Amino acid sequence: MEATTAKIVGPGDGKAGFLGSIGVRFMIDGEEAGARFSLVEHPMSPRALAAPLHRHTREDEYSYVLEGRVGALLGDEVLVGSPGDLIFKPRNQWHTFWNAGDEPAPSRRPWPSSAPATSSRWTPRASPAWSSASACGSPASRSRGTGSATSPFAP
């Protein structure tokens, strides 16, 4: 295995765009790290649901909250993380996550796994340019937001 070189990833570095209703920025690509790790930033508009209910069979998932509040449904349990919190989503656990507040809520997801996120399997969609996590929001996610502060599934 070839060693990677040291580097600094700046606020505008990495492949970026939109992945459904949330932003995505590959800060450390899985291929770049020898398929051992990746770090993905997900800027989320207020009340945006990040992904449908899903599970991973080969890796755990973590979300580190940078700003705002990020909600997560893990099985039947709803958790809400604040800045500085790390939300752990174990493999084989059905889960989803969302912005639980009225402000943008960027989070970073480190992927230490057998199948880390890689930008080579991702095709960016046409999207407005964004320069920082706190300034991102997809037009599709702005129409959402009927859920409560703790769950997008509330009536």
Secondary structure, 3 states (H helix, E strand, C coil): CCCCCCCCCCCCCCEEEEECCEEEEEEECCCCCCCCCCEEEECCCCCCECCCCECCCCCCEEEEECCCCEEEEECCEEEEECCCCEEEECCCCCEEEEECCCCCCCEEEECCCCCCCCHHHCCCCCCCCCCCHHHCCCHHHHCCCCCCCCCCCCC
